């Protein structure tokens, strides 16, 4: 659910994306890259994310994570159905700002809580600071040029 839309996106980047991507903060970019590697490793190494039986209130963390990932996919569908503009790429999904950055971060954070994997929670926070920070920086750049 996470990688396929990003692979498709590489061939369908927003018009004007290359002009703003070169102005990214080196600190945010470093946090994003470190977070990506560490979150991916945690997701592969730990098995605590599998649904546990029987259903309990704790399972709501997993359900919430899945709902956020479904909203993330909806955000991609909305983008791919658009004219691939920067506005459609960074635009809010209802009240959710930069959904293509914030939704997967929130989903993985809830997954870390569900699995009680402190390392994933820490690495998701690092990733979130970098990834969401970069997207917000791009939005600011767009707004400054509007």
C-alpha positions as CSV (number, residue, x, y, z in Angstrom):
1,X,0.0,0.0,0.0
2,X,2.9,2.3,0.6
3,X,5.4,1.6,-2.2
4,X,3.2,1.0,-5.3
5,X,1.8,4.5,-5.5
6,X,5.2,6.0,-5.0
7,X,6.6,3.9,-7.8
8,X,3.8,5.0,-10.1
9,X,4.4,8.6,-8.9
10,X,8.0,8.6,-10.2
11,X,6.5,8.6,-13.8
12,X,3.8,11.1,-12.8
13,X,5.4,13.8,-10.8
14,X,3.6,17.1,-10.4
15,X,4.3,19.8,-12.9
16,X,6.9,22.1,-11.4
17,X,8.1,19.6,-8.8
18,X,11.7,19.7,-9.8
19,X,11.9,23.5,-9.2
20,X,10.9,23.2,-5.5
21,X,12.6,19.9,-4.6
22,X,16.1,21.4,-4.9
23,X,15.3,23.9,-2.1
24,X,14.8,21.2,0.6
25,X,16.4,21.5,4.0
26,X,19.4,19.2,4.3
27,X,18.5,18.5,8.0
28,X,15.0,17.5,7.1
29,X,16.2,15.4,4.1
30,X,18.7,13.6,6.4
31,X,16.0,12.9,9.0
32,X,13.7,11.6,6.3
33,X,16.3,9.2,4.8
34,X,17.4,7.9,8.2
35,X,13.8,7.5,9.2
36,X,12.9,5.7,6.0
37,X,15.7,3.1,6.4
38,X,15.0,2.5,10.1
39,X,11.2,2.3,9.7
40,X,11.5,-0.2,6.9
41,X,14.0,-2.3,8.9
42,X,11.6,-2.3,11.9
43,X,8.6,-3.3,9.7
44,X,10.6,-6.2,8.3
45,X,12.3,-7.4,11.5
46,X,9.5,-7.2,14.1
47,X,6.5,-9.5,13.9
48,X,4.4,-7.7,16.5
49,X,2.2,-6.0,13.9
50,X,0.2,-9.1,13.0
51,X,-3.4,-9.1,14.2
52,X,-3.8,-10.9,17.4
53,X,-6.8,-13.0,18.4
54,X,-9.2,-12.4,20.0
55,X,-10.3,-8.9,19.2
56,X,-9.8,-6.4,22.0
57,X,-9.9,-2.7,22.5
58,X,-6.1,-2.7,21.8
59,X,-7.0,-3.9,18.2
60,X,-8.5,-0.4,17.6
61,X,-5.0,0.9,17.1
62,X,-4.5,-1.5,14.2
63,X,-7.9,-0.7,12.8
64,X,-7.1,3.0,13.0
65,X,-3.8,2.4,11.2
66,X,-5.5,0.5,8.4
67,X,-8.1,3.3,8.0
68,X,-5.3,5.9,7.7
69,X,-3.6,3.8,5.1
70,X,-6.9,3.6,3.1
71,X,-7.2,7.4,3.3
72,X,-3.6,7.5,2.0
73,X,-4.6,5.4,-1.0
74,X,-7.6,7.6,-1.5
75,X,-5.3,10.6,-1.6
76,X,-3.2,8.9,-4.3
77,X,-6.3,8.1,-6.3
78,X,-7.3,11.7,-6.1
79,X,-3.8,12.9,-7.2
80,X,-3.6,10.4,-10.1
81,X,-7.0,11.4,-11.3
82,X,-6.0,15.1,-11.3
83,X,-3.8,17.0,-13.7
84,X,-0.7,16.2,-11.6
85,X,-0.4,19.7,-10.3
86,X,1.5,20.7,-7.2
87,X,-1.7,21.9,-5.7
88,X,-3.3,18.5,-6.1
89,X,-0.2,16.8,-4.8
90,X,0.1,18.9,-1.6
91,X,-3.6,19.8,-1.2
92,X,-5.5,18.9,2.0
93,X,-7.7,15.8,2.1
94,X,-10.7,17.3,4.0
95,X,-9.0,18.7,7.1
96,X,-5.9,16.6,6.8
97,X,-2.9,18.7,5.7
98,X,-0.3,17.2,3.3
99,X,-2.1,13.8,3.3
100,X,0.5,12.1,1.1
101,X,3.0,12.8,3.8
102,X,1.1,12.9,7.1
103,X,-1.2,9.8,6.6
104,X,1.4,7.1,6.2
105,X,3.4,8.6,9.1
106,X,0.3,8.6,11.3
107,X,-0.5,5.0,10.2
108,X,2.9,3.7,11.0
109,X,2.9,5.5,14.4
110,X,-0.4,3.8,15.3
111,X,1.1,0.5,14.0
112,X,4.0,1.0,16.3
113,X,1.7,1.6,19.2
114,X,-0.4,-1.4,18.3
115,X,2.7,-3.7,18.1
116,X,4.2,-2.0,21.2
117,X,7.5,-1.5,19.3
118,X,9.2,1.4,20.8
119,X,11.9,1.5,18.0
120,X,9.3,1.8,15.3
121,X,7.6,4.7,17.2
122,X,10.9,6.5,17.6
123,X,11.9,6.0,14.0
124,X,8.5,7.0,12.7
125,X,8.8,10.3,14.6
126,X,12.2,10.9,13.1
127,X,10.8,10.1,9.6
128,X,7.7,12.3,10.2
129,X,9.8,15.3,11.2
130,X,11.7,15.0,8.0
131,X,9.0,13.8,5.6
132,X,6.2,16.1,6.8
133,X,8.6,18.9,7.3
134,X,9.8,18.7,3.6
135,X,6.2,18.6,2.4
136,X,5.3,21.6,4.5
137,X,8.4,23.4,3.2
138,X,7.2,22.7,-0.3
139,X,3.7,24.0,0.5
140,X,5.3,27.2,2.0
141,X,7.3,27.6,-1.2
142,X,4.1,27.3,-3.3
143,X,2.3,29.8,-1.2
144,X,5.2,32.2,-1.4
145,X,5.1,32.1,-5.2
146,X,1.3,32.4,-5.4
